[in-house]
Amino acid sequence: MAIGRSPQSSSQTPDQGAARRPSRARGIPEATVARLPLYLRALTALSERSVPTVSSEELAAAAGVNSAKLRKDFSYLGSYGTRGVGYDVEYLVYQISRELGLTQDWPVVIVGIGNLGHALANYGGFASRGFRVAALLDADPAVVGSSAAGLPVRHMDELESIVESQHVSIGVITTPPGAAQQVCDRLVEAGVTSILNFAPTVLTVPDGVDVRKVDLSIELQILAFHEQRKAGDEPDRTESVLDRAPGPVRAAAAKLRRAAGGTTKPRTAAEPAKDADPAAKGKPGTTGEGELSAVMPA
């Protein structure tokens, strides 16, 4: 969960300046803000085991960061610990919860009550962390009127009145990608200023609105990359990169080659183009290394 809002209109893109841009809340860098929930989760586990104090090394290991970074992060909170003793667990839980805004109740609306919407509605971790599901919304008449987690699914036409009456500032989008931007626009128009997006698409939002994206397919693709490297299953350089691509990608590439008057069989990496223009190598729409980029944008 991020604190502070982007100073300019933005699309939901990877934040490459997070480590440099300070949060408006007490000048805390966004990279530090992103790690605070990790510390809070580790501290909560310690608190549940009645552990009174913890060293920076122990807490850093539990949170998956190095101890120097942890101490730097905590210095932004004004918490330096006690030499030889460490940090007071209960006080840090309170301090981080306060900084993240978790000492108050946050009503949340979930839009799109399919399988994922149902799962989120039933997730017990929301309430324990200060988030209350105020309403479940959908536009499908077959879904409206059903229930999830003891809450009725209401029609999207009620969005504006719910946001106003429940003082909702956080919306969760679990719709298909084609509907996500329209839902986002309606949430923003209704007064929602923070959005958690599970739809596999980029959302464009105006000034003053924060968007966080969760894309499980991207995370799985990254894991697949690492698994391939661990297994030593490097792509065979004697075969085309398209030979290993999914069927729809191969079909799209073949269609582009036919439109360009090329052959329907992809050239392998070991077969250099004959009479090819060296200046064209690697350009989208050409053969050679650029053929995949014409189908799959960077």
Beta strands, then each sheet from edge to edge (+ up, - down):
strand 1: 10-11
strand 2: 53-54
strand 3: 87-88
strand 4: 106-111
strand 5: 131-138
strand 6: 147-148
strand 7: 151-155
strand 8: 170-173
strand 9: 194-197
strand 10: 204-205
strand 11: 210-213
sheet 1: 1+ 10-
sheet 2: 2+ 3-
sheet 3: 6+ 7- 5- 4- 8- 9- 11-
end
